[in-house]
Amino acid sequence: MVKVVTRKYIGKQNVYDIGVERDHNFVIKNGLVASNCFNKSHSTAYGYVTYQTAYLKANYPLEYMAALLTANSNDTDKVQKYISTCLSMNIQIEPPDINRSGVDFTPVNGKILFGFSAVRNVGHNAIAAILAARDEGGVFTSLSDFCDRVDLRTVNRRTLESLIYCGAFDKIESNRQQLIQDLELVYDWAQSRAKDRATGQGNLFDLLGVPTTTDKKTANAFESAPKAKPVNDYPPQEKLRMEKELLGFYVSDHPLKSLTHAPLLTPINLSQLGEQREDAKLCVVVMLNNVKKVMTKKGEAMAILQIEDLTSQTEAVVFPKIYERISFLLQVDVRLIIWGKLDRRDEQVQLIVEDAEPVETVQMVMVELNTQQVGNIEELHRLKTILQEHSGDKEKAKMPVVGVIQSDNSRKLVRLGWQFCVQDARITVQALQNARFSAHLRSLTGG
């Protein structure tokens, strides 16, 4: 332990952290310098900040995660990671709401509400105009009410479309396509009313100064608002696609959530990739976010993919031989089953793709077994023999087999190991049925 005895300003000098004998800005006894003083002070500061953030996360998780999402709202990868963290902490993220959202991510009733500033095509001036109109006149009750009260010179048609597509008007009208159709008429109607007000041509009640209740005022103001013919809403997948385009990720739902049997096929998710052995055979269910085609030095085509599941995003590589076979499947926003192995390069984890299929085409073999069969060695040996006969080429055997163990009071699903995967699920089921096993096919989508 050393003690600083003097301190003198000597102008600008190079400063080093450790083991410097001269030209340091702290001088100690016997002509030596204070080594480690710089990084000790910094480690103390970092330790204090770490303690503060850990305290906030432990004691104010909702507020802490909302602030973290706001601070990183421009980094899609980090936001998705933090949203996954929120879900693991049982904190729900709600999509934007035209009547409740503020500028940033906001804690509301035990949930985190998406902020307007993270919605593409919605600028700061438009947000200010929306919040000002809401503060002055209360909640918006309809699309026509909204368009009539906000400044349409600031909140333009593109901004309104973005708010509709991302779900901000869902609490007013859940049919987003109906709102888009209505917007074509309502926007021009509201502009015309704004022009009339600007030239002094208010409605009859405004000119006479007749007091009216809020309900009557609303009815009088918007009974003439045009409305398009009724239309069906966009398909769920299309709504999610547009939502992700504007928010950067899925918030109200996720295309993979409907795959109720996915855990039977894929025992791991993308957030667990780094924990796997490099020689392990892996299978993941993912959304394909981006496809970058690359040419090798030999002039062969390959691809680098950006994939995501409910927990994380990562990169996957498709080398030329595999790319030639599956390139037609590699389309953005497609749900895929990917088989592959792990690769660690430069401390980065990548998935090397060996095969892929659309989730809609994958079928699992389900084998119903009672407790007597499970305890019968001969029966299990018969089952094992049939499955091994239909595994064929181990590199091509990808269809999983799931045992359904039925007892008096319970029903348990058990995914058999990779060594029991089969090449043709339909032929395998037929062979099992011929051997008097109760077997059937089940798709990943629940059928």
Secondary structure, 3 states (H helix, E strand, C coil): CCCEEECCCCCCCCCCCCCCCCCCCCEEHHHCECCCHHHHHHHHHHHHHHHHHHHHHHHCHHHHHHHHHHHCCCCHHHHHHHHHHHHHCCCCEECCCCCCCCCCCEEECCEEECCHHHCCCCCHHHHHHHHHHHHHHCCCCCHHHHHHHCCCCCCCHHHHHHHHHCCCCCCCCCCHHHHHHHHHHHHHHHHHHHHHHHCCCCCHHHHHCCCCCHHHHHHHHHCCCCCCCCCCCCCHHHHHHHHHHHHCCCCCCCCCCCCCCHHHHCCCCHHHHHHCCCCCCEEEEEEEEEEEEEECCCCCEEEEEEEECCCCEEEEEECHHHHHHHHHHCCCCCEEEEEEEEEEECCEEEEEEEEEEEHHHCEEEEEEEEHHHHCCHHHHHHHHHHHHHCCCCCCCCCECEEEEEECCCCEEEEECCHHHCECCHHHHHHHHHHCCCEEEEEECCCC
